[in-house]
Amino acid sequence: MRQFWNENRLVIGLITLMVGAFLLLRTPGDTLPSTADFDALVSAGTPTLVEFYSNT
């Protein structure tokens, strides 16, 4: 088993780094349950940052 880790430590390290970067850098989803709640939040009169993402 020790030989396996020694032979594949670079690949395992790269995969671990990629998973860690994904978890650290991803954008969390929204917390609003409906569009009516979104409309109420945006029209409340306080500054609101809206971030749009399109996967196409």
mmCIF file as Biopython writes it, N, C-alpha, C and O atoms, coordinates in Angstrom:
data_model
#
loop_
_atom_site.group_PDB
_atom_site.id
_atom_site.type_symbol
_atom_site.label_atom_id
_atom_site.label_alt_id
_atom_site.label_comp_id
_atom_site.label_asym_id
_atom_site.label_entity_id
_atom_site.label_seq_id
_atom_site.pdbx_PDB_ins_code
_atom_site.Cartn_x
_atom_site.Cartn_y
_atom_site.Cartn_z
_atom_site.occupancy
_atom_site.B_iso_or_equiv
_atom_site.auth_seq_id
_atom_site.auth_asym_id
_atom_site.pdbx_PDB_model_num
ATOM 1   N N  . MET A ? 1  ? 0.820   -1.190 0.000   1.0 0.0 1  A 1 
ATOM 2   C CA . MET A ? 1  ? 0.000   0.000  0.000   1.0 0.0 1  A 1 
ATOM 3   C C  . MET A ? 1  ? 0.868   1.260  0.000   1.0 0.0 1  A 1 
ATOM 4   O O  . MET A ? 1  ? 0.502   2.265  -0.608  1.0 0.0 1  A 1 
ATOM 5   N N  . ARG A ? 2  ? 1.992   1.208  0.666   1.0 0.0 2  A 1 
ATOM 6   C CA . ARG A ? 2  ? 2.887   2.367  0.707   1.0 0.0 2  A 1 
ATOM 7   C C  . ARG A ? 2  ? 3.431   2.679  -0.685  1.0 0.0 2  A 1 
ATOM 8   O O  . ARG A ? 2  ? 3.630   3.843  -1.030  1.0 0.0 2  A 1 
ATOM 9   N N  . GLN A ? 3  ? 3.667   1.655  -1.469  1.0 0.0 3  A 1 
ATOM 10  C CA . GLN A ? 3  ? 4.170   1.851  -2.832  1.0 0.0 3  A 1 
ATOM 11  C C  . GLN A ? 3  ? 3.126   2.573  -3.685  1.0 0.0 3  A 1 
ATOM 12  O O  . GLN A ? 3  ? 3.470   3.429  -4.501  1.0 0.0 3  A 1 
ATOM 13  N N  . PHE A ? 4  ? 1.857   2.226  -3.495  1.0 0.0 4  A 1 
ATOM 14  C CA . PHE A ? 4  ? 0.782   2.888  -4.227  1.0 0.0 4  A 1 
ATOM 15  C C  . PHE A ? 4  ? 0.797   4.389  -3.964  1.0 0.0 4  A 1 
ATOM 16  O O  . PHE A ? 4  ? 0.727   5.177  -4.908  1.0 0.0 4  A 1 
ATOM 17  N N  . TRP A ? 5  ? 0.887   4.801  -2.695  1.0 0.0 5  A 1 
ATOM 18  C CA . TRP A ? 5  ? 0.892   6.217  -2.343  1.0 0.0 5  A 1 
ATOM 19  C C  . TRP A ? 5  ? 2.117   6.921  -2.909  1.0 0.0 5  A 1 
ATOM 20  O O  . TRP A ? 5  ? 2.016   8.056  -3.375  1.0 0.0 5  A 1 
ATOM 21  N N  . ASN A ? 6  ? 3.273   6.262  -2.874  1.0 0.0 6  A 1 
ATOM 22  C CA . ASN A ? 6  ? 4.498   6.871  -3.396  1.0 0.0 6  A 1 
ATOM 23  C C  . ASN A ? 6  ? 4.432   7.053  -4.909  1.0 0.0 6  A 1 
ATOM 24  O O  . ASN A ? 6  ? 4.917   8.057  -5.430  1.0 0.0 6  A 1 
ATOM 25  N N  . GLU A ? 7  ? 3.849   6.112  -5.610  1.0 0.0 7  A 1 
ATOM 26  C CA . GLU A ? 7  ? 3.777   6.190  -7.067  1.0 0.0 7  A 1 
ATOM 27  C C  . GLU A ? 7  ? 2.724   7.199  -7.537  1.0 0.0 7  A 1 
ATOM 28  O O  . GLU A ? 7  ? 2.873   7.787  -8.609  1.0 0.0 7  A 1 
ATOM 29  N N  . ASN A ? 8  ? 1.681   7.402  -6.763  1.0 0.0 8  A 1 
ATOM 30  C CA . ASN A ? 8  ? 0.551   8.220  -7.219  1.0 0.0 8  A 1 
ATOM 31  C C  . ASN A ? 8  ? 0.354   9.495  -6.408  1.0 0.0 8  A 1 
ATOM 32  O O  . ASN A ? 8  ? -0.712  10.105 -6.495  1.0 0.0 8  A 1 
ATOM 33  N N  . ARG A ? 9  ? 1.332   9.916  -5.632  1.0 0.0 9  A 1 
ATOM 34  C CA . ARG A ? 9  ? 1.127   11.089 -4.781  1.0 0.0 9  A 1 
ATOM 35  C C  . ARG A ? 9  ? 0.918   12.372 -5.588  1.0 0.0 9  A 1 
ATOM 36  O O  . ARG A ? 9  ? 0.184   13.252 -5.139  1.0 0.0 9  A 1 
ATOM 37  N N  . LEU A ? 10 ? 1.527   12.504 -6.743  1.0 0.0 10 A 1 
ATOM 38  C CA . LEU A ? 10 ? 1.324   13.700 -7.554  1.0 0.0 10 A 1 
ATOM 39  C C  . LEU A ? 10 ? -0.120  13.775 -8.059  1.0 0.0 10 A 1 
ATOM 40  O O  . LEU A ? 10 ? -0.747  14.831 -7.973  1.0 0.0 10 A 1 
ATOM 41  N N  . VAL A ? 11 ? -0.639  12.694 -8.570  1.0 0.0 11 A 1 
ATOM 42  C CA . VAL A ? 11 ? -2.019  12.659 -9.078  1.0 0.0 11 A 1 
ATOM 43  C C  . VAL A ? 11 ? -3.001  12.887 -7.933  1.0 0.0 11 A 1 
ATOM 44  O O  . VAL A ? 11 ? -3.954  13.653 -8.075  1.0 0.0 11 A 1 
ATOM 45  N N  . ILE A ? 12 ? -2.776  12.229 -6.807  1.0 0.0 12 A 1 
ATOM 46  C CA . ILE A ? 12 ? -3.652  12.397 -5.649  1.0 0.0 12 A 1 
ATOM 47  C C  . ILE A ? 12 ? -3.595  13.843 -5.154  1.0 0.0 12 A 1 
ATOM 48  O O  . ILE A ? 12 ? -4.623  14.414 -4.791  1.0 0.0 12 A 1 
ATOM 49  N N  . GLY A ? 13 ? -2.416  14.429 -5.138  1.0 0.0 13 A 1 
ATOM 50  C CA . GLY A ? 13 ? -2.273  15.824 -4.724  1.0 0.0 13 A 1 
ATOM 51  C C  . GLY A ? 13 ? -2.995  16.776 -5.652  1.0 0.0 13 A 1 
ATOM 52  O O  . GLY A ? 13 ? -3.649  17.711 -5.191  1.0 0.0 13 A 1 
ATOM 53  N N  . LEU A ? 14 ? -2.889  16.553 -6.966  1.0 0.0 14 A 1 
ATOM 54  C CA . LEU A ? 14 ? -3.577  17.415 -7.938  1.0 0.0 14 A 1 
ATOM 55  C C  . LEU A ? 14 ? -5.095  17.303 -7.811  1.0 0.0 14 A 1 
ATOM 56  O O  . LEU A ? 14 ? -5.803  18.308 -7.879  1.0 0.0 14 A 1 
ATOM 57  N N  . ILE A ? 15 ? -5.586  16.093 -7.630  1.0 0.0 15 A 1 
ATOM 58  C CA . ILE A ? 15 ? -7.033  15.905 -7.471  1.0 0.0 15 A 1 
ATOM 59  C C  . ILE A ? 15 ? -7.507  16.579 -6.193  1.0 0.0 15 A 1 
ATOM 60  O O  . ILE A ? 15 ? -8.551  17.231 -6.187  1.0 0.0 15 A 1 
ATOM 61  N N  . THR A ? 16 ? -6.752  16.428 -5.113  1.0 0.0 16 A 1 
ATOM 62  C CA . THR A ? 16 ? -7.101  17.076 -3.851  1.0 0.0 16 A 1 
ATOM 63  C C  . THR A ? 16 ? -7.093  18.593 -3.996  1.0 0.0 16 A 1 
ATOM 64  O O  . THR A ? 16 ? -7.977  19.273 -3.474  1.0 0.0 16 A 1 
ATOM 65  N N  . LEU A ? 17 ? -6.109  19.119 -4.695  1.0 0.0 17 A 1 
ATOM 66  C CA . LEU A ? 17 ? -6.022  20.562 -4.927  1.0 0.0 17 A 1 
ATOM 67  C C  . LEU A ? 17 ? -7.204  21.064 -5.751  1.0 0.0 17 A 1 
ATOM 68  O O  . LEU A ? 17 ? -7.762  22.117 -5.446  1.0 0.0 17 A 1 
ATOM 69  N N  . MET A ? 18 ? -7.589  20.335 -6.778  1.0 0.0 18 A 1 
ATOM 70  C CA . MET A ? 18 ? -8.712  20.741 -7.618  1.0 0.0 18 A 1 
ATOM 71  C C  . MET A ? 18 ? -10.031 20.708 -6.851  1.0 0.0 18 A 1 
ATOM 72  O O  . MET A ? 18 ? -10.850 21.616 -6.996  1.0 0.0 18 A 1 
ATOM 73  N N  . VAL A ? 19 ? -10.245 19.683 -6.045  1.0 0.0 19 A 1 
ATOM 74  C CA . VAL A ? 19 ? -11.468 19.602 -5.245  1.0 0.0 19 A 1 
ATOM 75  C C  . VAL A ? 19 ? -11.499 20.734 -4.222  1.0 0.0 19 A 1 
ATOM 76  O O  . VAL A ? 19 ? -12.538 21.364 -4.025  1.0 0.0 19 A 1 
ATOM 77  N N  . GLY A ? 20 ? -10.375 20.992 -3.577  1.0 0.0 20 A 1 
ATOM 78  C CA . GLY A ? 20 ? -10.299 22.079 -2.608  1.0 0.0 20 A 1 
ATOM 79  C C  . GLY A ? 20 ? -10.558 23.440 -3.240  1.0 0.0 20 A 1 
ATOM 80  O O  . GLY A ? 20 ? -11.268 24.266 -2.667  1.0 0.0 20 A 1 
ATOM 81  N N  . ALA A ? 21 ? -9.984  23.678 -4.423  1.0 0.0 21 A 1 
ATOM 82  C CA . ALA A ? 21 ? -10.193 24.947 -5.125  1.0 0.0 21 A 1 
ATOM 83  C C  . ALA A ? 21 ? -11.659 25.098 -5.529  1.0 0.0 21 A 1 
ATOM 84  O O  . ALA A ? 21 ? -12.221 26.189 -5.433  1.0 0.0 21 A 1 
ATOM 85  N N  . PHE A ? 22 ? -12.270 24.022 -5.974  1.0 0.0 22 A 1 
ATOM 86  C CA . PHE A ? 22 ? -13.688 24.082 -6.344  1.0 0.0 22 A 1 
ATOM 87  C C  . PHE A ? 22 ? -14.545 24.453 -5.139  1.0 0.0 22 A 1 
ATOM 88  O O  . PHE A ? 22 ? -15.408 25.325 -5.236  1.0 0.0 22 A 1 
ATOM 89  N N  . LEU A ? 23 ? -14.312 23.797 -4.007  1.0 0.0 23 A 1 
ATOM 90  C CA . LEU A ? 23 ? -15.110 24.071 -2.818  1.0 0.0 23 A 1 
ATOM 91  C C  . LEU A ? 23 ? -14.875 25.480 -2.280  1.0 0.0 23 A 1 
ATOM 92  O O  . LEU A ? 23 ? -15.792 26.099 -1.741  1.0 0.0 23 A 1 
ATOM 93  N N  . LEU A ? 24 ? -13.670 25.982 -2.421  1.0 0.0 24 A 1 
ATOM 94  C CA . LEU A ? 24 ? -13.345 27.305 -1.920  1.0 0.0 24 A 1 
ATOM 95  C C  . LEU A ? 24 ? -13.853 28.418 -2.830  1.0 0.0 24 A 1 
ATOM 96  O O  . LEU A ? 24 ? -14.299 29.454 -2.337  1.0 0.0 24 A 1 
ATOM 97  N N  . LEU A ? 25 ? -13.795 28.227 -4.142  1.0 0.0 25 A 1 
ATOM 98  C CA . LEU A ? 25 ? -14.083 29.296 -5.095  1.0 0.0 25 A 1 
ATOM 99  C C  . LEU A ? 25 ? -15.481 29.282 -5.697  1.0 0.0 25 A 1 
ATOM 100 O O  . LEU A ? 25 ? -15.835 30.212 -6.422  1.0 0.0 25 A 1 
ATOM 101 N N  . ARG A ? 26 ? -16.276 28.277 -5.428  1.0 0.0 26 A 1 
ATOM 102 C CA . ARG A ? 26 ? -17.595 28.212 -6.060  1.0 0.0 26 A 1 
ATOM 103 C C  . ARG A ? 26 ? -18.537 29.253 -5.482  1.0 0.0 26 A 1 
ATOM 104 O O  . ARG A ? 26 ? -18.391 29.675 -4.335  1.0 0.0 26 A 1 
ATOM 105 N N  . THR A ? 27 ? -19.499 29.658 -6.287  1.0 0.0 27 A 1 
ATOM 106 C CA . THR A ? 27 ? -20.500 30.623 -5.873  1.0 0.0 27 A 1 
ATOM 107 C C  . THR A ? 27 ? -21.666 29.868 -5.240  1.0 0.0 27 A 1 
ATOM 108 O O  . THR A ? 27 ? -22.233 28.975 -5.870  1.0 0.0 27 A 1 
ATOM 109 N N  . PRO A ? 28 ? -22.032 30.210 -4.004  1.0 0.0 28 A 1 
ATOM 110 C CA . PRO A ? 28 ? -23.153 29.506 -3.380  1.0 0.0 28 A 1 
ATOM 111 C C  . PRO A ? 28 ? -24.470 29.868 -4.061  1.0 0.0 28 A 1 
ATOM 112 O O  . PRO A ? 28 ? -24.581 30.910 -4.707  1.0 0.0 28 A 1 
ATOM 113 N N  . GLY A ? 29 ? -25.435 29.021 -3.911  1.0 0.0 29 A 1 
ATOM 114 C CA . GLY A ? 29 ? -26.742 29.266 -4.509  1.0 0.0 29 A 1 
ATOM 115 C C  . GLY A ? 29 ? -27.506 30.337 -3.760  1.0 0.0 29 A 1 
ATOM 116 O O  . GLY A ? 29 ? -27.059 30.826 -2.722  1.0 0.0 29 A 1 
ATOM 117 N N  . ASP A ? 30 ? -28.653 30.695 -4.289  1.0 0.0 30 A 1 
ATOM 118 C CA . ASP A ? 30 ? -29.456 31.731 -3.646  1.0 0.0 30 A 1 
ATOM 119 C C  . ASP A ? 30 ? -30.175 31.176 -2.417  1.0 0.0 30 A 1 
ATOM 120 O O  . ASP A ? 30 ? -30.321 29.964 -2.255  1.0 0.0 30 A 1 
ATOM 121 N N  . THR A ? 31 ? -30.617 32.085 -1.565  1.0 0.0 31 A 1 
ATOM 122 C CA . THR A ? 31 ? -31.328 31.689 -0.350  1.0 0.0 31 A 1 
ATOM 123 C C  . THR A ? 31 ? -32.779 32.136 -0.382  1.0 0.0 31 A 1 
ATOM 124 O O  . THR A ? 31 ? -33.501 31.980 0.602   1.0 0.0 31 A 1 
ATOM 125 N N  . LEU A ? 32 ? -33.207 32.687 -1.499  1.0 0.0 32 A 1 
ATOM 126 C CA . LEU A ? 32 ? -34.586 33.158 -1.618  1.0 0.0 32 A 1 
ATOM 127 C C  . LEU A ? 32 ? -35.465 32.035 -2.148  1.0 0.0 32 A 1 
ATOM 128 O O  . LEU A ? 32 ? -35.154 31.444 -3.182  1.0 0.0 32 A 1 
ATOM 129 N N  . PRO A ? 33 ? -36.558 31.733 -1.454  1.0 0.0 33 A 1 
ATOM 130 C CA . PRO A ? 33 ? -37.396 30.608 -1.874  1.0 0.0 33 A 1 
ATOM 131 C C  . PRO A ? 33 ? -38.290 30.894 -3.083  1.0 0.0 33 A 1 
ATOM 132 O O  . PRO A ? 33 ? -38.765 29.959 -3.727  1.0 0.0 33 A 1 
ATOM 133 N N  . SER A ? 34 ? -38.526 32.171 -3.401  1.0 0.0 34 A 1 
ATOM 134 C CA . SER A ? 34 ? -39.423 32.459 -4.525  1.0 0.0 34 A 1 
ATOM 135 C C  . SER A ? 34 ? -39.037 33.772 -5.190  1.0 0.0 34 A 1 
ATOM 136 O O  . SER A ? 34 ? -38.261 34.559 -4.648  1.0 0.0 34 A 1 
ATOM 137 N N  . THR A ? 35 ? -39.592 33.989 -6.368  1.0 0.0 35 A 1 
ATOM 138 C CA . THR A ? 35 ? -39.323 35.240 -7.080  1.0 0.0 35 A 1 
ATOM 139 C C  . THR A ? 35 ? -40.003 36.425 -6.401  1.0 0.0 35 A 1 
ATOM 140 O O  . THR A ? 35 ? -39.530 37.556 -6.511  1.0 0.0 35 A 1 
ATOM 141 N N  . ALA A ? 36 ? -41.103 36.177 -5.704  1.0 0.0 36 A 1 
ATOM 142 C CA . ALA A ? 36 ? -41.770 37.262 -4.982  1.0 0.0 36 A 1 
ATOM 143 C C  . ALA A ? 36 ? -40.866 37.785 -3.857  1.0 0.0 36 A 1 
ATOM 144 O O  . ALA A ? 36 ? -40.819 38.990 -3.608  1.0 0.0 36 A 1 
ATOM 145 N N  . ASP A ? 37 ? -40.163 36.895 -3.192  1.0 0.0 37 A 1 
ATOM 146 C CA . ASP A ? 37 ? -39.214 37.316 -2.158  1.0 0.0 37 A 1 
ATOM 147 C C  . ASP A ? 37 ? -38.060 38.105 -2.764  1.0 0.0 37 A 1 
ATOM 148 O O  . ASP A ? 37 ? -37.588 39.075 -2.171  1.0 0.0 37 A 1 
ATOM 149 N N  . PHE A ? 38 ? -37.608 37.693 -3.941  1.0 0.0 38 A 1 
ATOM 150 C CA . PHE A ? 38 ? -36.557 38.431 -4.638  1.0 0.0 38 A 1 
ATOM 151 C C  . PHE A ? 38 ? -37.033 39.839 -4.990  1.0 0.0 38 A 1 
ATOM 152 O O  . PHE A ? 38 ? -36.320 40.816 -4.760  1.0 0.0 38 A 1 
ATOM 153 N N  . ASP A ? 39 ? -38.237 39.941 -5.548  1.0 0.0 39 A 1 
ATOM 154 C CA . ASP A ? 39 ? -38.785 41.253 -5.900  1.0 0.0 39 A 1 
ATOM 155 C C  . ASP A ? 39 ? -38.910 42.149 -4.671  1.0 0.0 39 A 1 
ATOM 156 O O  . ASP A ? 39 ? -38.619 43.343 -4.744  1.0 0.0 39 A 1 
ATOM 157 N N  . ALA A ? 40 ? -39.335 41.589 -3.557  1.0 0.0 40 A 1 
ATOM 158 C CA . ALA A ? 40 ? -39.473 42.371 -2.326  1.0 0.0 40 A 1 
ATOM 159 C C  . ALA A ? 40 ? -38.114 42.840 -1.831  1.0 0.0 40 A 1 
ATOM 160 O O  . ALA A ? 40 ? -37.986 43.964 -1.347  1.0 0.0 40 A 1 
ATOM 161 N N  . LEU A ? 41 ? -37.103 41.994 -1.945  1.0 0.0 41 A 1 
ATOM 162 C CA . LEU A ? 41 ? -35.758 42.358 -1.496  1.0 0.0 41 A 1 
ATOM 163 C C  . LEU A ? 41 ? -35.164 43.461 -2.358  1.0 0.0 41 A 1 
ATOM 164 O O  . LEU A ? 41 ? -34.561 44.397 -1.834  1.0 0.0 41 A 1 
ATOM 165 N N  . VAL A ? 42 ? -35.326 43.365 -3.666  1.0 0.0 42 A 1 
ATOM 166 C CA . VAL A ? 42 ? -34.749 44.344 -4.584  1.0 0.0 42 A 1 
ATOM 167 C C  . VAL A ? 42 ? -35.465 45.690 -4.485  1.0 0.0 42 A 1 
ATOM 168 O O  . VAL A ? 42 ? -34.827 46.736 -4.604  1.0 0.0 42 A 1 
ATOM 169 N N  . SER A ? 43 ? -36.751 45.677 -4.274  1.0 0.0 43 A 1 
ATOM 170 C CA . SER A ? 43 ? -37.512 46.930 -4.228  1.0 0.0 43 A 1 
ATOM 171 C C  . SER A ? 43 ? -37.647 47.499 -2.822  1.0 0.0 43 A 1 
ATOM 172 O O  . SER A ? 43 ? -38.460 48.397 -2.604  1.0 0.0 43 A 1 
ATOM 173 N N  . ALA A ? 44 ? -36.873 47.002 -1.864  1.0 0.0 44 A 1 
ATOM 174 C CA . ALA A ? 44 ? -36.976 47.449 -0.469  1.0 0.0 44 A 1 
ATOM 175 C C  . ALA A ? 44 ? -36.335 48.809 -0.234  1.0 0.0 44 A 1 
ATOM 176 O O  . ALA A ? 44 ? -36.562 49.416 0.812   1.0 0.0 44 A 1 
ATOM 177 N N  . GLY A ? 45 ? -35.542 49.302 -1.176  1.0 0.0 45 A 1 
ATOM 178 C CA . GLY A ? 45 ? -34.932 50.612 -1.024  1.0 0.0 45 A 1 
ATOM 179 C C  . GLY A ? 45 ? -33.493 50.571 -0.532  1.0 0.0 45 A 1 
ATOM 180 O O  . GLY A ? 45 ? -32.854 51.619 -0.437  1.0 0.0 45 A 1 
ATOM 181 N N  . THR A ? 46 ? -32.969 49.402 -0.219  1.0 0.0 46 A 1 
ATOM 182 C CA . THR A ? 46 ? -31.574 49.285 0.198   1.0 0.0 46 A 1 
ATOM 183 C C  . THR A ? 46 ? -30.750 48.759 -0.970  1.0 0.0 46 A 1 
ATOM 184 O O  . THR A ? 46 ? -31.262 48.006 -1.798  1.0 0.0 46 A 1 
ATOM 185 N N  . PRO A ? 47 ? -29.482 49.146 -1.045  1.0 0.0 47 A 1 
ATOM 186 C CA . PRO A ? 47 ? -28.633 48.658 -2.135  1.0 0.0 47 A 1 
ATOM 187 C C  . PRO A ? 47 ? -28.519 47.131 -2.105  1.0 0.0 47 A 1 
ATOM 188 O O  . PRO A ? 47 ? -28.314 46.532 -1.049  1.0 0.0 47 A 1 
ATOM 189 N N  . THR A ? 48 ? -28.652 46.526 -3.257  1.0 0.0 48 A 1 
ATOM 190 C CA . THR A ? 48 ? -28.607 45.065 -3.368  1.0 0.0 48 A 1 
ATOM 191 C C  . THR A ? 48 ? -27.717 44.685 -4.532  1.0 0.0 48 A 1 
ATOM 192 O O  . THR A ? 48 ? -27.855 45.227 -5.629  1.0 0.0 48 A 1 
ATOM 193 N N  . LEU A ? 49 ? -26.808 43.761 -4.301  1.0 0.0 49 A 1 
ATOM 194 C CA . LEU A ? 49 ? -25.950 43.246 -5.360  1.0 0.0 49 A 1 
ATOM 195 C C  . LEU A ? 49 ? -26.616 42.024 -5.970  1.0 0.0 49 A 1 
ATOM 196 O O  . LEU A ? 49 ? -26.920 41.060 -5.268  1.0 0.0 49 A 1 
ATOM 197 N N  . VAL A ? 50 ? -26.843 42.063 -7.273  1.0 0.0 50 A 1 
ATOM 198 C CA . VAL A ? 50 ? -27.453 40.952 -7.987  1.0 0.0 50 A 1 
ATOM 199 C C  . VAL A ? 50 ? -26.418 40.407 -8.953  1.0 0.0 50 A 1 
ATOM 200 O O  . VAL A ? 50 ? -25.881 41.139 -9.785  1.0 0.0 50 A 1 
ATOM 201 N N  . GLU A ? 51 ? -26.142 39.116 -8.836  1.0 0.0 51 A 1 
ATOM 202 C CA . GLU A ? 51 ? -25.146 38.463 -9.683  1.0 0.0 51 A 1 
ATOM 203 C C  . GLU A ? 51 ? -25.854 37.461 -10.587 1.0 0.0 51 A 1 
ATOM 204 O O  . GLU A ? 51 ? -26.546 36.563 -10.108 1.0 0.0 51 A 1 
ATOM 205 N N  . PHE A ? 52 ? -25.679 37.620 -11.878 1.0 0.0 52 A 1 
ATOM 206 C CA . PHE A ? 52 ? -26.296 36.706 -12.840 1.0 0.0 52 A 1 
ATOM 207 C C  . PHE A ? 52 ? -25.254 35.745 -13.374 1.0 0.0 52 A 1 
ATOM 208 O O  . PHE A ? 52 ? -24.099 36.121 -13.574 1.0 0.0 52 A 1 
ATOM 209 N N  . TYR A ? 53 ? -25.656 34.512 -13.604 1.0 0.0 53 A 1 
ATOM 210 C CA . TYR A ? 53 ? -24.782 33.495 -14.162 1.0 0.0 53 A 1 
ATOM 211 C C  . TYR A ? 53 ? -25.539 32.726 -15.223 1.0 0.0 53 A 1 
ATOM 212 O O  . TYR A ? 53 ? -26.667 32.280 -15.010 1.0 0.0 53 A 1 
ATOM 213 N N  . SER A ? 54 ? -24.904 32.580 -16.355 1.0 0.0 54 A 1 
ATOM 214 C CA . SER A ? 54 ? -25.501 31.799 -17.431 1.0 0.0 54 A 1 
ATOM 215 C C  . SER A ? 54 ? -24.507 30.733 -17.858 1.0 0.0 54 A 1 
ATOM 216 O O  . SER A ? 54 ? -23.337 31.029 -18.104 1.0 0.0 54 A 1 
ATOM 217 N N  . ASN A ? 55 ? -24.960 29.527 -17.942 1.0 0.0 55 A 1 
ATOM 218 C CA . ASN A ? 55 ? -24.101 28.414 -18.291 1.0 0.0 55 A 1 
ATOM 219 C C  . ASN A ? 55 ? -24.144 28.112 -19.789 1.0 0.0 55 A 1 
ATOM 220 O O  . ASN A ? 55 ? -23.714 27.044 -20.225 1.0 0.0 55 A 1 
ATOM 221 N N  . THR A ? 56 ? -24.658 29.045 -20.562 1.0 0.0 56 A 1 
ATOM 222 C CA . THR A ? 56 ? -24.742 28.787 -22.005 1.0 0.0 56 A 1 
ATOM 223 C C  . THR A ? 56 ? -23.864 29.740 -22.765 1.0 0.0 56 A 1 
ATOM 224 O O  . THR A ? 56 ? -23.802 29.678 -23.993 1.0 0.0 56 A 1 
#
